[in-house]
Amino acid sequence: PMTGLSQNWQDNTIAPVANPIFFESPQIQSEVRPIFAYHTLDKDLLGVQASVQLYAVQLRYAINDRLAFIATKDGYIVSQNPLIDDGFADVAAGLKYLLYKNVETQTLLSAGATYALPVGSTQALQGRCDGEFNVFASGGIEFIRNWHYVTVSGFRLPSDSQQGNQIWYWSNHIDWQIGGSNLYVFTEDNWYHYMSGANALPLPVGGMDLFNLGATGIGGANTVTGAWGVKYKPAPNMELGVAYELPYTSRKDV
């Protein structure tokens, strides 16, 4: 028996929010996940306040109880930034496989890979790098009753390393299902390590999630962000959530 743990934890988990393109849950499930992201860009970067919005939908399909098809990046970008125009995002898809599942300890471990097709709008700083591979491993556990931890780490590897930065990321999520109810509060942190510089953008500014800017002079640089939010599950197969993310390091990037 799972003493102190929820019998149906896997039905009660929630998906991470920040770093949405690359923070992949270990769950194997079918879902449609609409995403709206509002980016406020650092005024020091351009000398003016600017913002970028993303409207997107992620798709996942459980082929069986261990293998899922995942489409993690698409959508349309709307920009008030003079360096970025409106346009379509690249399209990324791949597979995720459940490596380990332990019902007694409520533990999951998965691994997978996606490939981003460079089909986005170049004026929106997409369609670069001749495509990009993403390989990752993801795990989750209910460590105390109604408390869940999810983590993922992976590597973004552009096909053309001169047009895109190689990035190692690590994201973590902790949530509390308040009193076993349908309401959750959560916190997340995301670490981005730029393993290489490139020569596509002559500025030392990284893109982190939606973008891969191919910036020069950022090899070895690190950026850490944190997010805080709430989610509500009006039904077992539906969740609504919002989070606010901010940089924890002096380095902010995009």
C-alpha positions as a printed Julia matrix, in Angstrom:
254×3 Matrix{Float64}:
   0.0    0.0     0.0
   1.11   3.57   -0.73
   1.21   4.82    2.85
   0.87   8.6     2.93
   0.63   8.94   -0.85
  -2.35   9.55   -3.11
  -3.82   6.45   -4.72
  -4.57   8.34   -7.95
  -1.61  10.72   -8.07
  -1.09  10.38  -11.82
  -4.66  11.56  -12.4
  -4.03  14.57  -10.15
  -0.78  15.9   -11.56
  -0.61  19.19  -13.42
   1.58  20.19  -16.34
   4.44  22.67  -15.87
   3.89  26.18  -17.22
   7.17  28.13  -17.56
   9.61  27.06  -20.28
   6.55  25.53  -21.99
   8.25  24.35  -25.18
  10.91  22.31  -23.39
   9.52  21.53  -19.91
   8.05  18.15  -20.81
   6.14  16.18  -18.19
   7.02  12.46  -17.78
   3.33  11.59  -18.22
   2.24   9.62  -21.28
  -1.15  11.06  -22.24
  -3.22  12.53  -25.03
  -3.99  16.22  -24.75
  -4.51  19.57  -26.43
  -2.81  22.42  -24.57
  -3.44  26.04  -25.68
  -0.72  28.48  -24.63
  -0.6   32.25  -24.41
   2.71  33.84  -23.42
   3.41  37.53  -22.93
   7.1   38.48  -22.97
   8.21  41.85  -21.66
  11.67  42.51  -23.08
  14.38  44.23  -21.08
  14.41  47.98  -21.72
  18.21  47.98  -21.45
  18.35  45.71  -24.5
  16.88  48.18  -26.99
  16.57  51.42  -25.08
  12.77  51.16  -25.3
  10.19  48.98  -23.56
   8.94  46.24  -25.9
   6.92  43.05  -25.74
   6.28  39.87  -27.71
   3.2   37.62  -27.5
   2.88  33.98  -28.49
  -0.38  32.21  -29.36
   0.17  28.46  -29.66
  -1.3   24.98  -29.2
   0.61  21.88  -28.12
  -0.59  18.41  -29.08
   0.23  15.06  -27.48
  -1.07  11.64  -28.45
  -0.54   8.49  -26.4
   0.2    5.78  -28.97
   0.15   3.28  -26.11
   0.74   3.43  -22.34
   4.49   3.97  -22.83
   4.93   5.89  -26.1
   3.55   9.29  -27.06
   3.8   11.57  -30.07
   4.41  15.14  -28.95
   4.11  18.39  -30.94
   5.58  21.0   -28.63
   6.16  24.14  -30.7
   4.05  26.05  -33.21
   1.91  29.16  -33.13
   1.94  32.79  -34.13
   4.17  35.54  -32.76
   2.93  39.12  -32.37
   5.64  41.68  -31.63
   5.98  45.29  -30.54
   9.78  44.91  -30.68
  11.5   46.81  -33.53
  13.89  43.87  -34.03
  11.13  41.23  -34.27
   8.15  41.29  -36.65
   4.93  39.3   -36.51
   5.09  35.81  -37.95
   4.75  32.08  -37.5
   6.9   30.07  -35.1
   8.86  27.01  -36.1
   7.14  23.62  -35.73
   8.69  21.03  -33.41
   7.55  17.43  -32.91
   8.91  14.11  -31.73
   8.41  11.16  -29.41
   8.41  10.54  -25.66
   8.87   7.12  -24.04
   8.1    6.04  -20.48
  11.23   4.33  -19.12
  10.14   3.63  -15.55
   6.94   3.61  -13.53
   6.51   2.69   -9.86
   2.96   2.9    -8.53
   3.95   2.34   -4.89
   6.37   5.27   -4.82
   4.36   7.28   -7.41
   7.45   7.77   -9.57
   7.76   8.26  -13.34
  10.78   8.61  -15.64
  10.6    9.34  -19.35
  12.94  10.34  -22.17
  12.38  11.72  -25.62
  13.46  13.89  -28.5
  11.97  16.49  -30.8
  13.07  18.2   -33.98
  12.16  21.79  -34.81
  11.53  22.27  -38.51
  12.84  25.67  -39.7
   9.51  26.6   -41.3
   8.79  29.72  -39.24
   8.89  33.33  -40.37
  12.42  34.72  -40.62
  11.14  38.21  -39.8
   9.96  36.77  -36.46
  13.47  35.35  -35.87
  12.28  31.84  -36.69
  13.32  29.53  -39.54
  16.94  29.61  -38.41
  19.68  27.07  -37.62
  18.54  24.67  -40.4
  16.42  23.08  -37.68
  17.13  22.12  -34.09
  17.24  18.82  -32.17
  16.1   18.61  -28.56
  16.86  15.53  -26.43
  15.59  15.33  -22.86
  14.84  13.21  -19.79
  11.94  13.95  -17.46
  10.96  12.61  -14.04
   8.21  13.12  -11.48
   7.28  11.98   -8.01
   4.74  12.63   -5.28
   7.2   13.09   -2.42
   4.56  13.96    0.22
   0.83  13.46   -0.07
  -0.55  16.16   -2.42
   2.98  17.53   -3.07
   4.52  16.82   -6.49
   7.96  17.37   -7.98
   8.71  17.31  -11.71
  12.09  17.88  -13.34
  13.43  17.83  -16.88
  16.87  18.36  -18.36
  17.84  18.44  -22.0
  20.02  19.75  -24.76
  19.07  22.0   -27.67
  21.35  21.19  -30.57
  20.96  23.3   -33.73
  21.87  21.65  -37.02
  23.96  24.72  -37.88
  25.91  25.7   -34.76
  26.93  28.99  -36.34
  23.3   30.08  -36.7
  22.07  28.82  -33.34
  23.4   28.48  -29.8
  23.79  25.06  -28.2
  21.83  25.25  -24.93
  21.64  22.95  -21.91
  18.51  23.54  -19.83
  17.23  22.21  -16.51
  13.72  22.99  -15.24
  12.07  22.1   -11.91
   8.47  22.25  -10.71
   6.94  21.81   -7.24
   3.21  22.02   -6.66
   0.83  21.59   -3.76
  -2.65  20.25   -4.39
  -4.36  22.26   -1.69
  -6.07  19.85    0.67
  -6.53  17.34   -2.14
  -8.83  19.82   -3.9
  -8.88  20.93   -7.55
  -6.74  23.99   -6.78
  -2.94  23.97   -7.0
  -0.2   26.46   -6.23
   3.23  25.92   -7.74
   6.7   27.31   -8.19
   9.21  26.58  -10.95
  12.79  27.45  -11.82
  14.6   27.23  -15.14
  18.35  27.2   -15.75
  19.79  27.85  -19.21
  23.48  27.27  -19.93
  24.81  28.43  -23.29
  27.33  25.81  -24.34
  28.46  27.72  -27.44
  28.35  31.07  -29.13
  27.37  31.6   -32.76
  27.53  34.39  -35.32
  23.91  35.01  -36.37
  23.3   37.87  -33.89
  26.14  40.29  -33.08
  24.79  40.85  -29.55
  25.46  38.8   -26.37
  21.75  38.07  -25.85
  20.29  34.56  -25.62
  16.79  33.42  -26.59
  16.22  30.72  -23.95
  12.86  29.19  -24.97
  10.87  30.52  -27.92
  13.93  31.81  -29.78
  17.41  30.56  -30.6
  19.12  33.76  -31.62
  22.56  32.42  -32.47
  24.17  35.18  -30.41
  27.88  35.84  -30.26
  29.95  35.97  -27.09
  27.62  34.0   -24.8
  29.38  30.64  -24.67
  29.55  29.62  -21.0
  26.89  32.13  -19.9
  24.05  31.15  -17.55
  20.55  32.51  -16.98
  18.16  31.4   -14.22
  14.47  32.29  -14.08
  11.75  31.54  -11.56
   7.98  31.28  -11.91
   5.06  31.31   -9.47
   1.49  30.42  -10.32
  -1.82  28.72   -9.69
  -3.81  26.07  -11.53
  -7.39  24.88  -11.28
  -8.79  21.59  -12.59
 -12.54  22.0   -13.23
 -12.6   18.39  -14.46
 -10.15  15.45  -14.31
  -9.22  16.0   -17.96
  -9.0   19.81  -17.9
  -6.71  22.36  -16.25
  -6.45  26.14  -16.37
  -3.4   27.97  -15.1
  -1.36  31.14  -15.03
   2.2   31.9   -13.98
   4.47  34.91  -13.71
   8.12  34.34  -14.57
  11.03  36.64  -13.81
  14.84  36.44  -13.99
  16.69  35.41  -10.83
  20.07  36.33  -12.31
  21.31  39.72  -13.42
  21.51  38.22  -16.91
  17.98  38.39  -18.39
  18.22  37.54  -22.11
  14.9   37.37  -24.02
